[in-house]
């Protein structure tokens, strides 16, 4: 399960250093997506109503 979640099944990694770089790349990308979630909650088009405030 974790291999698929971290994307280890997608690339053809040939050496351990490349596997470490791939793991860090995926972790950093995931962290950036998590950090970008709160500011993007109320992104809407000008004609759409605001999102309800639920925390």
N, C-alpha and C positions, 0 to 999 in steps of 0.2 A: 504494500500500500504506500509506504513512504517513498519508495523508488519512483512510483508513478507521480506522486504529489510533488516531489522535488524535480521531476523531469529527468531522472537518470536513465529512463528507458528510451528517450528520444535521441540523444546524441551518440555518436560512436566515439567514446572516450578511450584513448589508447594508453595513457600513463596516469599515475596517481595525482600528479600535480594538476593535470587538466580536470580531473574529477573534483579536486578541491576548489579550483577556480569556478567550475560550473556550479558547485554547491553554493559558494558565496554569492555568485551572480543571481541565482534563484532566490536566495534568502534576502538579498538587498532589494531585488525587484518586489518581492512580497511585502517587505517592510515599507517601501515607498507607496505601494498601493494601499496598505493599511493606514498610513499617515495621511494620504490624500482623500480618504473616505469622508471625514467630517466636513471639510470645506466644500465638498461636492454634493452634499445632501440636498441643498436647495437650488441646484442649477436647473433652470427651466427657461423656456422660451418666453419672450416678453408677453405673449398673449395667454400664457398658462397661469393658473392660480398658484399662489405660494403653497409649499408643502406644509402640512399641519405640524405644529411644534410638538414633537413627542420625545424630546430629550436629546 
